[in-house]
Amino acid sequence: MSGCECTFAQPHSVFQVTIGIGVSNNWSASTMQTTRKVAALKSAKNGSALELLLESIVDGKDLLNFRKGAKLFSQGAEADAIYFIRTGKVKVAVASSHGKNAVLALLGPRDFFGEGCLVGGASARTSTATTLEPSAIFRIEKQAMLRAFQTQPPFAETFLTAVLARSVNLEEDLCDQIFNHSEKRLARVLLKLSRFGPHDKLADITVPRMNQVTLAEIVGTTRSRISFFMTKFRKLGLIQYYNGNTDIIIMAEALTNSILRD
């Protein structure tokens, strides 16, 4: 048994998460997949609860519509609001001073982001958020969110639970990057895409086809490797192109079983 400890701490971030990971020689994909299913169900439940509680916030809340590729905020900008996705998808990415980019999260309906604004005093964005498709997103001002915490204890409790579920996702993402090769990481990204929305079970889901460059950024590999694996998945019957190749049907159960057999 070996172990590693990773600390995620960013300036002006609301949370500092320290994850201790015990790694055994027989680490299995099934263990990770079980964790993912539990986390997905908890996240879906928390997201639904947050959605209901958001209705009680009247002042300082706006529902905004964004086109594909729109920037909601940029790294280094003032952090003055938190966002909740009603429909659509958002990519959260960070850029180094040397021009390297890394995707931190791929988010869908009922997810939140931009919580770094809740730190006391002025704070700056540590990442950039960009829509991956036309999206409807709630923007809630920092002070409105803090008032909701003070006046509605159930809202604060539900939000905290959602943040803890997010930390579970962070841990599995870290494990994914450490232990899995790029093919399995791509499969996991596709499974995440298939679970966005009201459905929280394995099913064949049709989603808009995503740019392979974006997929490469999320997975952490090259566009050519993404193209190779997507062709392989199609030949294996794990995905299908549909509607003139503009959409992808993800065979979620078959894709999950393929991961478990690896």
C-alpha positions as a LaTeX table, in Angstrom:
\begin{tabular}{lrrr}
\hline
Residue & $x$ (\AA) & $y$ (\AA) & $z$ (\AA) \\
\hline
Met1 & 0.00 & 0.00 & 0.00 \\
Ser2 & 1.34 & 3.39 & $-0.97$ \\
Gly3 & $-0.17$ & 6.77 & $-0.32$ \\
Cys4 & $-0.20$ & 10.27 & $-1.65$ \\
Glu5 & $-1.61$ & 13.51 & $-0.34$ \\
Cys6 & $-2.65$ & 16.30 & $-2.66$ \\
Thr7 & $-3.65$ & 19.75 & $-1.44$ \\
Phe8 & $-5.73$ & 21.99 & $-3.66$ \\
Ala9 & $-5.45$ & 25.57 & $-2.49$ \\
Gln10 & $-5.96$ & 28.55 & $-4.78$ \\
Pro11 & $-5.80$ & 32.21 & $-3.81$ \\
His12 & $-9.26$ & 33.57 & $-3.04$ \\
Ser13 & $-10.83$ & 30.11 & $-3.25$ \\
Val14 & $-13.71$ & 29.41 & $-0.92$ \\
Phe15 & $-12.47$ & 25.97 & 0.01 \\
Gln16 & $-9.13$ & 24.26 & 0.50 \\
Val17 & $-9.48$ & 20.54 & $-0.08$ \\
Thr18 & $-6.87$ & 18.08 & 1.11 \\
Ile19 & $-7.28$ & 14.56 & $-0.22$ \\
Gly20 & $-5.43$ & 11.58 & 1.15 \\
Ile21 & $-5.42$ & 8.61 & $-1.21$ \\
Gly22 & $-4.45$ & 5.09 & $-0.24$ \\
Val23 & $-3.43$ & 3.21 & $-3.36$ \\
Ser24 & $-3.37$ & $-0.55$ & $-3.38$ \\
Asn25 & $-1.92$ & $-2.72$ & $-6.10$ \\
Asn26 & $-5.35$ & $-4.12$ & $-6.95$ \\
Trp27 & $-7.01$ & $-0.76$ & $-7.49$ \\
Ser28 & $-9.92$ & $-1.54$ & $-9.83$ \\
Ala29 & $-12.14$ & 0.35 & $-12.20$ \\
Ser30 & $-15.19$ & $-1.17$ & $-10.51$ \\
Thr31 & $-14.26$ & 0.54 & $-7.24$ \\
Met32 & $-14.05$ & 3.89 & $-8.99$ \\
Gln33 & $-17.26$ & 3.27 & $-10.91$ \\
Thr34 & $-19.20$ & 2.48 & $-7.73$ \\
Thr35 & $-17.96$ & 5.72 & $-6.20$ \\
Arg36 & $-19.00$ & 7.60 & $-9.32$ \\
Lys37 & $-22.55$ & 6.20 & $-9.28$ \\
Val38 & $-23.04$ & 7.15 & $-5.61$ \\
Ala39 & $-21.60$ & 10.62 & $-6.19$ \\
Ala40 & $-23.76$ & 11.14 & $-9.28$ \\
Leu41 & $-26.95$ & 10.25 & $-7.42$ \\
Lys42 & $-26.07$ & 12.49 & $-4.47$ \\
Ser43 & $-25.13$ & 15.33 & $-6.79$ \\
Ala44 & $-28.43$ & 15.00 & $-8.66$ \\
Lys45 & $-30.43$ & 15.07 & $-5.41$ \\
Asn46 & $-28.52$ & 18.09 & $-4.10$ \\
Gly47 & $-28.89$ & 19.87 & $-7.43$ \\
Ser48 & $-32.67$ & 19.42 & $-7.41$ \\
Ala49 & $-32.88$ & 20.71 & $-3.84$ \\
Leu50 & $-30.76$ & 23.76 & $-4.68$ \\
Glu51 & $-32.94$ & 24.47 & $-7.69$ \\
Leu52 & $-36.02$ & 24.62 & $-5.48$ \\
Leu53 & $-34.34$ & 26.80 & $-2.88$ \\
Leu54 & $-33.09$ & 29.22 & $-5.54$ \\
Glu55 & $-36.70$ & 30.17 & $-6.19$ \\
Ser56 & $-36.77$ & 31.88 & $-2.79$ \\
Ile57 & $-34.03$ & 34.32 & $-3.86$ \\
Val58 & $-35.72$ & 37.28 & $-5.54$ \\
Asp59 & $-33.38$ & 40.25 & $-5.37$ \\
Gly60 & $-29.92$ & 39.99 & $-6.92$ \\
Lys61 & $-30.81$ & 37.04 & $-9.16$ \\
Asp62 & $-30.99$ & 37.11 & $-12.96$ \\
Leu63 & $-31.63$ & 34.38 & $-15.51$ \\
Leu64 & $-29.28$ & 34.99 & $-18.45$ \\
Asn65 & $-29.16$ & 33.33 & $-21.86$ \\
Phe66 & $-25.77$ & 32.70 & $-23.46$ \\
Arg67 & $-24.75$ & 31.54 & $-26.92$ \\
Lys68 & $-22.22$ & 28.75 & $-27.44$ \\
Gly69 & $-18.68$ & 29.92 & $-26.70$ \\
Ala70 & $-19.71$ & 32.82 & $-24.46$ \\
Lys71 & $-17.42$ & 33.71 & $-21.53$ \\
Leu72 & $-19.25$ & 34.12 & $-18.26$ \\
Phe73 & $-16.12$ & 35.34 & $-16.50$ \\
Ser74 & $-12.38$ & 35.33 & $-17.12$ \\
Gln75 & $-9.39$ & 34.40 & $-14.98$ \\
Gly76 & $-8.22$ & 37.43 & $-13.01$ \\
Ala77 & $-11.55$ & 39.32 & $-13.22$ \\
Glu78 & $-13.41$ & 40.48 & $-10.12$ \\
Ala79 & $-15.46$ & 37.70 & $-8.50$ \\
Asp80 & $-18.83$ & 39.23 & $-7.64$ \\
Ala81 & $-21.40$ & 36.50 & $-8.36$ \\
Ile82 & $-22.07$ & 32.77 & $-8.30$ \\
Tyr83 & $-23.73$ & 30.89 & $-11.18$ \\
Phe84 & $-26.24$ & 28.02 & $-11.36$ \\
Ile85 & $-26.84$ & 26.24 & $-14.66$ \\
Arg86 & $-30.48$ & 25.80 & $-15.64$ \\
Thr87 & $-29.83$ & 24.39 & $-19.13$ \\
Gly88 & $-26.70$ & 23.90 & $-21.19$ \\
Lys89 & $-23.08$ & 23.04 & $-20.47$ \\
Val90 & $-20.12$ & 25.04 & $-19.16$ \\
Lys91 & $-16.38$ & 24.42 & $-19.24$ \\
Val92 & $-14.24$ & 25.80 & $-16.40$ \\
Ala93 & $-10.56$ & 26.11 & $-17.34$ \\
Val94 & $-7.36$ & 27.67 & $-16.02$ \\
Ala95 & $-4.37$ & 29.07 & $-17.91$ \\
Ser96 & $-0.78$ & 29.20 & $-16.65$ \\
Ser97 & 1.54 & 32.17 & $-17.09$ \\
His98 & 3.29 & 30.13 & $-19.80$ \\
Gly99 & 0.12 & 29.79 & $-21.86$ \\
Lys100 & $-0.77$ & 26.22 & $-20.94$ \\
Asn101 & $-4.47$ & 25.46 & $-20.43$ \\
Ala102 & $-6.19$ & 22.85 & $-18.30$ \\
Val103 & $-9.89$ & 22.04 & $-17.96$ \\
Leu104 & $-10.93$ & 21.90 & $-14.30$ \\
Ala105 & $-14.58$ & 20.95 & $-14.72$ \\
Leu106 & $-17.28$ & 20.10 & $-17.22$ \\
Leu107 & $-20.65$ & 21.18 & $-15.80$ \\
Gly108 & $-24.28$ & 20.71 & $-16.76$ \\
Pro109 & $-27.82$ & 21.47 & $-15.53$ \\
Arg110 & $-28.18$ & 21.94 & $-11.74$ \\
Asp111 & $-24.42$ & 22.46 & $-11.29$ \\
Phe112 & $-22.98$ & 25.64 & $-9.78$ \\
Phe113 & $-19.66$ & 27.43 & $-10.25$ \\
Gly114 & $-17.94$ & 30.69 & $-9.33$ \\
Glu115 & $-18.32$ & 30.04 & $-5.59$ \\
Gly116 & $-14.93$ & 31.70 & $-4.98$ \\
Cys117 & $-16.79$ & 35.01 & $-4.81$ \\
Leu118 & $-18.14$ & 34.02 & $-1.39$ \\
Val119 & $-14.77$ & 34.61 & 0.28 \\
Gly120 & $-14.83$ & 37.65 & 2.56 \\
Gly121 & $-13.61$ & 40.85 & 0.95 \\
Ala122 & $-12.64$ & 41.40 & $-2.65$ \\
Ser123 & $-11.59$ & 38.33 & $-4.65$ \\
Ala124 & $-10.52$ & 37.54 & $-8.20$ \\
Arg125 & $-11.48$ & 34.70 & $-10.50$ \\
Thr126 & $-8.95$ & 31.88 & $-10.58$ \\
Ser127 & $-10.41$ & 30.34 & $-13.74$ \\
Thr128 & $-12.40$ & 31.08 & $-16.90$ \\
Ala129 & $-15.94$ & 29.79 & $-17.50$ \\
Thr130 & $-17.15$ & 29.28 & $-21.09$ \\
Thr131 & $-20.40$ & 27.84 & $-22.44$ \\
Leu132 & $-20.12$ & 24.74 & $-24.63$ \\
Glu133 & $-23.62$ & 25.15 & $-26.06$ \\
Pro134 & $-26.49$ & 27.65 & $-25.80$ \\
Ser135 & $-27.21$ & 27.89 & $-22.08$ \\
Ala136 & $-29.61$ & 29.47 & $-19.59$ \\
Ile137 & $-27.79$ & 30.30 & $-16.36$ \\
Phe138 & $-28.77$ & 32.00 & $-13.12$ \\
Arg139 & $-26.39$ & 34.74 & $-11.97$ \\
Ile140 & $-26.72$ & 35.47 & $-8.25$ \\
Glu141 & $-24.89$ & 38.43 & $-6.75$ \\
Lys142 & $-22.49$ & 37.69 & $-3.91$ \\
Gln143 & $-24.45$ & 39.69 & $-1.30$ \\
Ala144 & $-27.75$ & 38.06 & $-2.30$ \\
Met145 & $-26.19$ & 34.62 & $-1.81$ \\
Leu146 & $-24.74$ & 35.54 & 1.57 \\
Arg147 & $-28.12$ & 36.91 & 2.70 \\
Ala148 & $-29.75$ & 33.64 & 1.70 \\
Phe149 & $-27.25$ & 31.75 & 3.87 \\
Gln150 & $-28.10$ & 33.94 & 6.87 \\
Thr151 & $-31.87$ & 33.97 & 6.52 \\
Gln152 & $-32.43$ & 30.44 & 5.18 \\
Pro153 & $-30.48$ & 27.80 & 7.13 \\
Pro154 & $-31.85$ & 24.95 & 4.92 \\
Phe155 & $-30.37$ & 26.72 & 1.89 \\
Ala156 & $-26.96$ & 26.98 & 3.56 \\
Glu157 & $-27.09$ & 23.31 & 4.59 \\
Thr158 & $-28.06$ & 22.14 & 1.10 \\
Phe159 & $-25.32$ & 24.24 & $-0.49$ \\
Leu160 & $-22.72$ & 22.84 & 1.90 \\
Thr161 & $-23.84$ & 19.30 & 1.04 \\
Ala162 & $-23.47$ & 20.12 & $-2.65$ \\
Val163 & $-19.96$ & 21.45 & $-2.04$ \\
Leu164 & $-19.01$ & 18.23 & $-0.25$ \\
Ala165 & $-20.37$ & 16.21 & $-3.19$ \\
Arg166 & $-18.20$ & 18.39 & $-5.44$ \\
Ser167 & $-15.15$ & 17.40 & $-3.37$ \\
Val168 & $-15.96$ & 13.71 & $-4.03$ \\
Asn169 & $-15.99$ & 14.47 & $-7.75$ \\
Leu170 & $-12.67$ & 16.26 & $-7.35$ \\
Glu171 & $-11.15$ & 13.19 & $-5.72$ \\
Glu172 & $-12.37$ & 10.85 & $-8.45$ \\
Asp173 & $-11.09$ & 13.25 & $-11.12$ \\
Leu174 & $-7.68$ & 13.17 & $-9.45$ \\
Cys175 & $-7.71$ & 9.36 & $-9.35$ \\
Asp176 & $-8.78$ & 9.30 & $-12.98$ \\
Gln177 & $-5.80$ & 11.42 & $-14.02$ \\
Ile178 & $-3.33$ & 9.43 & $-11.92$ \\
Phe179 & $-4.40$ & 5.85 & $-12.68$ \\
Asn180 & $-6.27$ & 5.79 & $-15.99$ \\
His181 & $-5.02$ & 6.04 & $-19.56$ \\
Ser182 & $-6.51$ & 8.56 & $-21.99$ \\
Glu183 & $-8.98$ & 6.09 & $-23.56$ \\
Lys184 & $-10.63$ & 5.40 & $-20.22$ \\
Arg185 & $-10.60$ & 9.10 & $-19.33$ \\
Leu186 & $-12.44$ & 9.87 & $-22.58$ \\
Ala187 & $-15.02$ & 7.19 & $-21.81$ \\
Arg188 & $-15.61$ & 8.76 & $-18.42$ \\
Val189 & $-16.10$ & 12.22 & $-19.96$ \\
Leu190 & $-18.69$ & 10.78 & $-22.35$ \\
Leu191 & $-20.47$ & 9.12 & $-19.43$ \\
Lys192 & $-20.56$ & 12.46 & $-17.62$ \\
Leu193 & $-22.11$ & 14.06 & $-20.70$ \\
Ser194 & $-24.77$ & 11.32 & $-20.78$ \\
Arg195 & $-25.75$ & 12.01 & $-17.16$ \\
Phe196 & $-26.38$ & 15.74 & $-17.51$ \\
Gly197 & $-30.07$ & 16.49 & $-17.10$ \\
Pro198 & $-32.99$ & 15.04 & $-15.13$ \\
His199 & $-32.04$ & 11.41 & $-15.83$ \\
Asp200 & $-29.73$ & 9.84 & $-13.25$ \\
Lys201 & $-29.49$ & 6.28 & $-14.49$ \\
Leu202 & $-27.65$ & 4.46 & $-17.23$ \\
Ala203 & $-29.44$ & 4.88 & $-20.54$ \\
Asp204 & $-28.76$ & 5.55 & $-24.20$ \\
Ile205 & $-28.59$ & 9.36 & $-24.33$ \\
Thr206 & $-28.34$ & 11.66 & $-27.35$ \\
Val207 & $-26.09$ & 14.70 & $-26.79$ \\
Pro208 & $-24.75$ & 17.40 & $-29.13$ \\
Arg209 & $-21.43$ & 16.41 & $-30.68$ \\
Met210 & $-18.56$ & 18.18 & $-28.91$ \\
Asn211 & $-15.53$ & 19.66 & $-30.64$ \\
Gln212 & $-12.64$ & 17.17 & $-30.48$ \\
Val213 & $-10.23$ & 19.94 & $-29.48$ \\
Thr214 & $-12.41$ & 20.63 & $-26.43$ \\
Leu215 & $-12.56$ & 16.92 & $-25.61$ \\
Ala216 & $-8.77$ & 16.74 & $-25.88$ \\
Glu217 & $-8.42$ & 19.62 & $-23.39$ \\
Ile218 & $-10.79$ & 17.93 & $-20.94$ \\
Val219 & $-9.19$ & 14.49 & $-21.22$ \\
Gly220 & $-5.62$ & 15.79 & $-21.28$ \\
Thr221 & $-4.46$ & 14.31 & $-24.57$ \\
Thr222 & $-4.16$ & 15.22 & $-28.27$ \\
Arg223 & $-6.94$ & 15.74 & $-30.80$ \\
Ser224 & $-5.60$ & 12.87 & $-32.92$ \\
Arg225 & $-5.90$ & 10.46 & $-29.99$ \\
Ile226 & $-9.48$ & 11.63 & $-29.36$ \\
Ser227 & $-10.31$ & 11.01 & $-33.03$ \\
Phe228 & $-8.78$ & 7.52 & $-32.84$ \\
Phe229 & $-10.67$ & 6.55 & $-29.68$ \\
Met230 & $-14.00$ & 7.98 & $-30.90$ \\
Thr231 & $-13.68$ & 5.91 & $-34.08$ \\
Lys232 & $-12.88$ & 2.85 & $-31.94$ \\
Phe233 & $-15.88$ & 3.48 & $-29.67$ \\
Arg234 & $-18.15$ & 3.78 & $-32.73$ \\
Lys235 & $-16.88$ & 0.51 & $-34.20$ \\
Leu236 & $-17.45$ & $-1.22$ & $-30.85$ \\
Gly237 & $-21.02$ & 0.07 & $-30.73$ \\
Leu238 & $-20.40$ & 2.25 & $-27.65$ \\
Ile239 & $-21.43$ & 5.45 & $-29.44$ \\
Gln240 & $-23.30$ & 6.31 & $-32.62$ \\
Tyr241 & $-23.34$ & 9.44 & $-34.72$ \\
Tyr242 & $-26.81$ & 10.76 & $-35.45$ \\
Asn243 & $-28.63$ & 13.57 & $-37.24$ \\
Gly244 & $-25.96$ & 14.17 & $-39.86$ \\
Asn245 & $-23.14$ & 13.63 & $-37.36$ \\
Thr246 & $-24.25$ & 16.67 & $-35.32$ \\
Asp247 & $-25.29$ & 14.53 & $-32.34$ \\
Ile248 & $-23.85$ & 11.52 & $-30.55$ \\
Ile249 & $-25.86$ & 8.69 & $-29.03$ \\
Ile250 & $-23.92$ & 7.47 & $-25.99$ \\
Met251 & $-24.62$ & 3.86 & $-25.08$ \\
Ala252 & $-24.04$ & 4.53 & $-21.39$ \\
Glu253 & $-24.51$ & 0.98 & $-20.10$ \\
Ala254 & $-22.30$ & $-0.57$ & $-22.79$ \\
Leu255 & $-19.65$ & 2.11 & $-22.27$ \\
Thr256 & $-19.70$ & 1.55 & $-18.50$ \\
Asn257 & $-19.38$ & $-2.22$ & $-18.94$ \\
Ser258 & $-16.47$ & $-1.66$ & $-21.30$ \\
Ile259 & $-14.68$ & 0.35 & $-18.61$ \\
Leu260 & $-15.34$ & $-2.28$ & $-15.96$ \\
Arg261 & $-13.89$ & $-5.04$ & $-18.16$ \\
Asp262 & $-10.65$ & $-3.11$ & $-18.61$ \\
\hline
\end{tabular}
